[in-house]
Amino acid sequence: MRIKYFIIALALLLSLFVYLFFRTEQTVVNYLFIKIWGGEPFYQSRAWVTSHVNLSNFQTYSLPEALWILAITLLSKRYIIKIGAFNISLWYLPLLLAFGFEFFQWMNWSKGSADLNDLWGGLLFWALGMTVFPEREPKISLFQSFNIHALLCTGAYAVVYLAHVIN
């Protein structure tokens, strides 16, 4: 169980690393870091990291989303949401979000470029999350028993807003 949370934390931290040092300063997370940390230290750190670490386009633009998909898959696959008499499993929600993001970009309804690498990366990391750590606990309603795991699950979904491009 602890290894699962280690992988979740590592996936989100690696995604954060890429966003901070290799993506545009116009994302919400970078804007917040600049405001909190200060512009000069942020840009100096960013210059040092980018001069010592080279990332491919896939690592820069597709891997962060795939890592996020892995994290939310591991966190949400044990939950359901009850709507009336229906129980909707959150098992497929990470995959639905990955395809939804790309569809919105393809339709020019959001910033970004629709990319097959994002789809393949999301699908691969979703499948990895579904198979590597099988869920042994029974499915429960996300909001029925709100504990630290449910809070982490909800928070991991909210983190996607930090990747939003402001301008």
Phi, psi and omega in degrees: 000318181296324180296325179299314180290328175297316180295320178299311181297316180297318180298314181291323179291321176295320177297316177300317179304313181296315180297316183294319190254347185231352180254173184299150177289351184276004175281156181301316182297319179290321176302314179297316180297320179296317180294319183280312186276332184103144184297311184297311178298323179298310183292326176295315179297318181297317179296319180295313182297313183291338176278343182250346181232127177250129178241146176284170177300319178298314180296326182279317190252335183251324183299318180303318178294319180297320177294321177296319177300318177301313182297312182288332175295312180297326182279329191255351188291348178269356187255155170231160171241126180269124175233103184063235180272357184264141172249115181258119180284138176276008180306318185262354184302317178301319179292319177299319178295316180301313179289324179296317178300315182292322177297315179298322178291319180298324179277001183061031177268349176214164181287150180121174179239128178300129190220128178296330177298323177296318180294313179295318178297316178297316179297315181296314182287331173295313179298320177299314179296327181283331187258327186290318180241087179296141182278117182267343182273151179293154178294138178226159178290134182302321185259359179288314182236085186278103180239190183297323179296317178294323177295317177298318179299310180297317179297322180295326175291323181291333182301334181301332178298329181297339179275354181297135177272125185287309182247000000 
